[in-house]
Amino acid sequence: MRVTHIITRLVIGGAQENTLATIHGLRAKPGVEVKLISGPTTGPEGSLENEAAKIPGLLTLVPELVRPVHPLKDFLALRRLEKILRAQKPDLVHTHSGKAGILGRLAAKRAGVPIIIHHIHGPSFGNFQGALANFVFTAAEKHAAKVTDHFFCSAGAMTKLYLAAGIGQPEMFTRIFSGFNLAPFVNAPSDLALRKKLGLDENHFVIGKIGRIFRLKGHADLVTAFAKIAPQIPQARLLFVGDGLLRGEIENQIRALGLAGKVIFAGLLPPGEVARYVGIMDCLAHLSYREALSRALPQALAAGKPVVAYNFDGADEVCLENETGFVVRTGDTDAAAQRLRQLARDPALRKKLGHAGAAFVRENFSVEKMVDDQYNVYLKLAAERGLRA
């Protein structure tokens, strides 16, 4: 079976790490040949292109495949993708992210690819943006759905959202949690040397946040919530893992609230380093406004760290209320602060939630399970179309 994955860009992020992990897993399956097509990686989020380039012949870059809407480049990208797919002759195309998801599926149909799958890592429409943008993106998704054989969703919430918008049929959707290498997180110690390097001592209560410092990721809300507990919990510290375009704005907010010295920026880290930083956290706060299901949540839970999250799409499928953490209404920084204050004052509660979270993640988030779940759908669709797997 020849499989081609298409993604908009290979920045350091959950969807991209998911894609590369899937490719590595599929390459171990007998008789499977895998290719990857991506647009150029730009921005301060870092790049995984070097990781992809370690596999000879895997990656093809399409310069015209860019994230913003650009009619000329989008047309050229569609033509280029069609040409590449005609040359590769895949049995199955598996697309990821918004722009590559639309153009990749249309190109695959034009190239005569027998099976077309789209992976929904996060919604391209919703209440996080304006009516015009929602109209355009919903219309584009409906159009692309006409040539889509199946959808993978990182959270069941995505299935509900797309079906409610009139996109696809229930039998076309399969929830597949975004698996990752659990071992570094399960075994992540509370590294006192790393704490010291970051200006933290063993008595500090460290609230972690993992993600690009970008619009809708919730950094500003977390700083606001942190400011509400800082006077009562003087040992509390905030640790940001990641970087992005809005860092300057967040730093200004921190200074304006008198929190200088209490918020640490670890900066952009290679994916393999993230577990070390999760190990020194006491809990994770993920106040994001838009995501299917952030990988940061199960990563923290794997390390036994309870989670406080906004009720963005899919969060409550992992952050189980009062079982592995707490879900609060999106935008309610008072409720987020109250839960963080509760965790800071109750080590036994943190331990209880962390143990339950680690058990849940071990059962549901291994890379092997993720790859096998996807591969089994590949085989099912291939059999239905009379293709040899």
Secondary structure, 3 states (H helix, E strand, C coil): CEEEEEECCCECCHHHHHHHHHHHHHHCCCCCEEEEEECCCCCCCCECHHHHHCCCCCEEECCCCCCCCCHHHHHHHHHHHHHHHHHHCCCEEEEECHHHHHHHHHHHHHCCCCEEEEEECCCCCCCCCCHHHHHHHHHHHHHHHCCCCEEEECCHHHHHHHHHCCCCCHHHEEECCCCECCHHHHCCCCCHHHHHHCCCCCCCEEEEEECCCCCCCCHHHHHHHHHHHCCCCCCEEEEEEECCCCHHHHHHHHHHCCCCCCEEEEECCCHHHHHHHHHCCCEEEECCCCCCCCCHHHHHHHCCCCEEEECCCCHHHCCCECCCEEEECCCCHHHHHHHHHHHHHCHHHHHHHHHHHHHHHHHHCEHHHHHHHHHHHHHHHHHHCCCCC
